[in-house]
Amino acid sequence: MKNMNRRHFLTTTMALGAAAPSFMVKKSVAKNNMPIILCSRGEMWGRKVLQPAWEVLEKTNNILDAVETGANVVELDPDDTSVGYGGLPNENGVVQLDACIMYGPTHTCGSVACLENIKTPSSVARLVMERTDHIHLVGEGAKRFAIMHGFVEENLLTDKARLEWLKWKENLSDKDDWLAPVEDIEGKQRSSGTINVLGINAHGEVAGVTTTSGLAWKIPGRVGDSPIIGAGLYVDNHVGAAGATGRGEEVIRTCGSFFVVERMRAGLSPQQACEAACQRIIDINDPSAIDFNVKFVAVNLQGEVGCASIRESGGASPELAYWTKSGFHVYQGKTLLN
Ligand code: GLY
């Protein structure tokens, strides 16, 4: 009954268009830098992700299709070991993916966690948003839902990721029976790479996606911030959008992306809001114990962007890339600790 009502309501409000209640269809005035699409990576991945996303946006003005197209690029690319196909697996050598999507005009969202054998979790998250009365599907249920919608089960563990996992497994302890070749021994950081794709179309409609394979070598079943609405992603059609990458546990316990959007609502610029969220994480930790990184990216309705991280990554300041009518740009953010 509840579902019927919601379906009826959605169909009716869509058909009515401009007559829909204002809380349901939030139109905001597109200004300055609009339309805009951005992602939480710099030059190389930025171009790969944003070029097809921008083409969709320019051709159709469909902001959901645009952010999903961008996210799919990195999900399908086996060279990226932190998102989708080719992502680093959990401690059992199984790739488990997390993703979510959010749409400003209806303030609706969908999400999947611990999804196995499906290459494009952000597209499954979109179907959860559009074709169910739920928000969050996990594990086996999420996979079955994807297969019902025509997604194909595939092996997501590439040889590159499998060899990295094997190296980790063999070097984990000198008290087990795994032996590594001598040259393998090294202290590599565990990756928790992710990508956020955020956008605003010419009508001021806001949307975003966050997608990841999560923390490398995680305990099976671990869910990071990426599929948690308000943590790895948050969108508000009256304010803008924000996304997080890096150590998910810190982002979850500070409701990171929601925090950024609420700071923008209170009047901060996207840059100030991203820095405030990093500062909040620093404040709740013992500074000497901060051996992790978190990065936020954000955009407001004027098309201003912001980017901040707790630490540098690979010796570099945090970056985001964005695409507007004036073309491709890379924005240098700020690091709070050195
Ligand atoms: N931010 C990605 C994760 O922690 O899973």
Residues whose N, C-alpha, C, O or C-beta is under 5 A from the ligand:
A	BS01	LIG	S192 G193 T194 T212 G214 L215 G224 D225 S226 T245 G246 R247 G248 E249
